[in-house]
Amino acid sequence: MLPVIDADISSTEAVADRRKEILAAVEEHAGRIARELALLQGGDYGSKTLNTDTGEWTVKYEAGALQYLRFKGKGGGETYVVSTQRPPDPKDLATAMQDYENFVASYNAYVASLDGVLDGVLDEFPDVTSTESVVAERDRLVATIRETSNEMAGQLHRYEGDSYGMFAKRVDGKRWELKWEDGLASYLRVGGESGIYLVSQYSPPSAQDVRTLADGFAAFVEAYNDHVEELDADLSTVSLGDD
C-alpha cells in the first residue's frame, strides 16, 4: 500500500510573518538604545549588558548601529533576538520578549543612575605653560648641529668622492654615525639602529635629548677633526720622488 501523500500540510507563514513583524519592531526600538549607548560611551563600537530578574540582555553596537541583542535566561540558554544571522526560534523569541519590557526598564534605570554624575566636576583648569621658548632654543641648537653636520658631510663628500657615505666614531661609549648624501647630512644618529636621531628628515629630537647629547656632539666633531688630521698626516708621508 502506498503511503498517504495528499494529507494537508500546515503552513508556517502566519508564524513567520508575525515573527518578522516583532523583530522589525524590536530592531527599531533596541536600535535607539544602541545609539544612545554609543553616544554615552563615546565610541563607535561597544556593548552593554543589563540585568533583569529573569536574565541578562546584551546590546552590541558597531558604528553606532545595533549589531545584536542577546537574551540569556537564568535557567540557561541564550537567544539572539536581533542579529546578522538567522532569526530566532519562535518559542525562544516569545520567551525573551516576555522579559523585554524589563530590559528596557533596566536600561532606563541605568541612564537615570548617571543623572548628576558630573555635577561638581571642575571645568576650570590652571593655565597651560607654553613650550615656545624651549622649542625655539631646541630648534636653534638642532639647526646649529645640522649646519655643522652638513659642513662635515661636504668635506667628507669632497674627500671620498662618492655620492653616499658614513662617518662613525665612538664617543663616551656611544656610537655616533653621520650619514651623508651628495655633500649633505642625511642623518646624525647616536646609539646605533635603535638610537636617537639628532639630525634627520623626520621630527626633531626632544629638548632633553639635545641637552643630553650636545656635549657629545662637540666631542664627535673633535673626533672628526682628528680623523682629518690623520688623513693629512698620512698623505704628508707620500713621496713622488726627489725634488
Salt bridges, closest charged atoms under 4 A:
GLU21 OE1 - ARG18 NH1 3.15
GLU62 OE2 - LYS60 NZ 3.07
GLU78 OE1 - LYS72 NZ 3.75
GLU137 OE2 - ARG140 NH2 2.67
ASP139 OD1 - ARG138 NE 2.69
GLU177 OE2 - ARG175 NE 2.44
GLU177 OE1 - ARG189 NH2 2.61
